[in-house]
Amino acid sequence: MLLNAPKSDGKNSRLKFIAAALILPAFVVLTVISVTLGGKPKDISFPNPNKAIQLVVPFAKGGKTDIMFRRLAENMKANGTNVEVLNIPEDGGVAGIEYVLSEKADGYTVLASTAATITATLSGKTEGYKKLVMVAGLNEDPFMLVTKKNRFGSFEDFLEHSRTNEINIVTAGNGTLGYKITEKLLQKLAPTSKCRILETNGGTSEMDAVISGAADLGVITQFEAISNPSIKPLVILTDGHSQTPLFRDIPTIREEGFPLDILGSAFCSVMVRSDVNPNILVALESIVEAAYYSEDFQRFQDNYALIKLFLPLNQGSELFEEFIKKYSD
């Protein structure tokens, strides 16, 4: 776990208003919903076991977001839900968000939502969260400034080198949270450091650029740093220390004298169009919750030191508004 968060059994969060989650049956496959059509009540089933729910990942296959949501989907399948993962990685997440907004509001197209949903909306690239509703919050993942092993020994070593040499820092595309954090960092380092931003399309591109030497540094999440032993974190871009043994001694950016005053972690959730039938939303929440609290997905989050933050359907709006405000700063 990270950011000095209390030890979690998967049912707590850093906000007091989040209640312990309801323990669900092992299999959540089918929910019968009573709706009124033409003045007469009619029972319909959701989801239809013969129709797959599309879980749209708006980033490339093999990246952090894809890996995590595919693991969630595997546990949804294990519980009997027919679900398929669809990657739409173009335009820093915008293409995937737009695809979800363009599909029918029937609950069969859901978004693997990240901070990009907020930042892309704030930048005017999409209507994004204005037309979406959060089915369930999942977790947070802090950003780190990393380099290839043996490139820089420490954050101070990088600073000293940057005073006389141009440094390339790679991150995801303009409008993403990683880009906003990198911009804030460069503003703090100027004018004594010679740094510039290199953009990628997400996925594994940032790590590849750092490892190959195309970039001197990268701004990636801790999940991605843990996944690659060739990466060396120099500083964590939040105010709290990592509590995973691998990175426990990595200093925070505030300790290094450059507080960024921006939320330095990525929040992940499952979202759908806001005009989806409320009863279908409840059914989707139950499906996600059962997969989330599976032993496998809990262990997966622990292995990657993700900050567990499950938010049921009726408890997520307040925190989501907080994230919007912090990402706008």
VENZI-V238019 format. One record per helix or strand of 2 or more residues. SS is the DSSP state (H for helix, E for strand). FROM is the first residue (numbers start at 1). LEN is the number of residues. If there is no record, write none. Layout:
# VENZI-V238019
SS;FROM;LEN
SS;FROM;LEN
This chain:
# VENZI-V238019
E;31;7
E;40;7
E;53;5
H;64;15
E;83;5
H;90;13
E;109;5
H;115;8
H;128;4
E;132;17
H;155;8
E;167;6
H;177;13
E;195;6
H;205;8
E;217;5
H;222;5
E;231;6
E;265;9
H;278;15
H;295;9
E;307;5
H;313;3
H;317;12
